[in-house]
Amino acid sequence: MALTLDQLNAASVPEAVAMLDGVYEHSPWIAEAALSERPFRSLAHLKHAMVQALQAAGADAQLALIRAHPELAGKAMVSQSLTAESTNEQSKAGLTDCNPEEFARIQQLNADYNTRFGFPFILAVRGPRGTGLPRSEIIDTFARRLANPVDFERGEALRNIHRIAEIRLADKFGAEPTLGHDVWDWHERLAQHSDPGYAEQGQLTVTYLTDAHRACAQRISRGMRECGFDEVEIDAVGNVVGRYHGSAPDAKYLLTGSHYDTVRNGGKYDGRLGIFVPMAAVRELHRQGKRLPFGIEVVGFAEEEGQRYKATFLGSGALIGHFDQTWLEQQDQDGVTMRQAMQNAGLCVDDIPKLRRERERYLGFVEVHIEQGPVLTELDIPLGIVTSINGCARYVCEMIGMASHAGTTPMDRRRDAALGVAELALYMEQRASQDPGSVATMGMVHVPGGSINVVPGRCAFSLDMRAPTDAQRDALVADVLAMLQSIAQRRGLQYTAELAMQASAAPSDPAWQQRWEAAVQALGVPLYRLPSGAGHDAMKLHELMPQAMLFVRGLNSGISHNPLESTTSDDMQLAVDAFSHLLKQLAAENA
């Protein structure tokens, strides 16, 4: 029979410790220390109390806990001396069914890992959805983490231990993140669509108006209809728009959503989480037959990443009237203009100006997004409140020198375009480090037609510069562009620098930020505020209406724009619950 929080809160300390037996491997002291936080308001509250208890215990106790865990498919499994919990987990991941080659590989990894780190490899083998990781993924993760620094890997081991504890607690309390599982599954299904050249390699890439992109739009549209949205359409730029009407015909709308395009070889959750979380919340309203005093408009923005065309935030920009008509003549790498791509997709270019939203028809804009950084996961906090989005400027550039023979051109006679770019990259690193919160990235560097024995005559590159305020960003940009000019003059080079995108810093609206904070606190999740270094569609909507964002913790050190990008169905469930709570607040305010 499943435990309840009421039982745990009412029990004596020895009884409560017994109830929580096995949550942390051979370490009942963690549960005992966490019980001082009773009464627990939610399972999330209990989980974090145990996280804090371990954190407060210090490095020696943490290392002892790591060493209390068995090796994966190790001696304890072979001798059948694992705890019942570990047996269940390793069995669900199929580790008890390893073939001889897999078993030998894991044994070698165990030996190598213990030699390098001095403690066993810890992985929550039941995975982000709780159903078990494939053995191939376990082995790949094992091998990848062998390269981590020791201190980092100790932290990664503890984060996986907390995930193991989270799953074990859910088993004890019979807590199933049903909505989180649904959102997880929706991501998996959408990730089946990928552009040619990437799909064949098992990589996820969805760029604007490709076949994969259009297939994603159709799948999201169908999903919205199945969730009970009253209206679903694909608009003139390819945004997928779903509306769930309010209780009155003239009701205003809450606008929400995120993007469904991806970077090349990216992750499954960037952007898409902000579409599926509100879809799940709307589906619950529809199932309950509920209408709110306002409508809910969920938008899957067609383009945010700027991968196929230099038109970042195209989808959300169209909603605020910021669609640049000159974009239509841009060509992709195959020479296809945006206008042609839109016409091939059946979109009506003439209708784009009609997409602009009227401020008075909306309450505001909220966006749920995976954090794309390490802060929440390192703190073991599932949700974060975004205080502001950093301002950003992007440039597409080219350095132009003189191609010449690599063997016969003396070093003092060269006009090497690539070296000029390299010098600028080092300056960017030094300059951005001077300002708190500033970052500068040269994400693309390419020598067109380069050869191993030719001094580069041309070098194409990108600049991405971000800062917490517009003034700080502008100062960074000015210094980097001035250095670009200086390097070019000194080295006898020429250059071009085209502004591809500029977005102002977007502080969260205080009232909307407070609503997110109230929602998170109602779940018993610790309140944590942080800025966003990444750009989001909320930056564009910020220019038209108040906005605020909710971050969801990522796994694998919070990595994003990477196939390792991940989060758990438990954290997705919390995001849906927080979004639903925000809806309840708005309903009470607008009753």
ABEGO torsion letter per residue (X at the ends): XBBBAAAAAABBAAAAAAAABGABBGBAAAAAAAAAAOBBABAAAAAAAAAAAAAAAEAAAAAAAAAABBBBGBAAAAAGABBAAAAAAAAAAGAAABBAAAAAAAAAAAAAAAAAAGBBBBBBAAEAAGAEBBAAAAAAAAAAAAABBAAAAAAAAAAAAAAAAAAAAAAAAGBBBAAAAAAAAAAAAAAABBBBGAAAAGBBBBBBGBAAAAAAAAAAAAAAAAAGBABBBBBAAGBBBBBBBBABAABBBBBBEBBABBBBGBBAABGAAAAAAAAAAAAAAAAAGBBBABBBBBBBBABAAGAABBBBGAAAAAAAGABBAAAAABBBAAGBBAAAAAAAAGBBAAAAAAABBBAAABAEBBBBBBAGBAAAAAAGBABBBBABBBBBBBBBBBBBBBBBBAAABBAAABBBAAAAAAAAAAAAAAAAAABBGBBBBBABBBBBGBBAABBBABBBBBBBBBBABAAAAAAAAAAAAAAAAAAAAAAGBBBBBBBABBBBBBBBBAAAAAAAAAAAAAAGBBBBBBBBABBBAAAAAAAABBBBBBBBBBBGGGBBGBAABBBBAAAAAAAAAAAAAAAAAAAAAAX
